[in-house]
């Protein structure tokens, strides 16, 4: 089972703690630490990588950045999501860029529908 990088999780935690007027909740799911902002997935720590949801219209721009790794779902590229490996966010400027990218998208993304579990 893959675990996530605690020091990276702490970096994300510290960054989000500085953002005013947001509600942050952390959820562990599938060996990934999901940082929920205002009830929606904002950024995840997966192993030593950041997992980012972002505006799918920025796919080509994001794919050109250092550290980008495409996210595959059922063998196809999953647009609007990617992994950024440590090479891409070692520099604090890029780390902040990626987190701000997620925060910007979080403002316009839709909440996922709650699944009703059968009793």
Buried (B, 14 or more C-beta within 10 A) or exposed (E): EEEBBEEBBEBBBEBBEEEEEEEBEEEEEEEBBBBBBBEBBBBBBBBEBBBBBBBEEBBEEBEEBEBBEEBEEEEEEEBBBBBBBBEBBEEEEBBEBBBEBBBEBBEEBEEEEEEEEEE
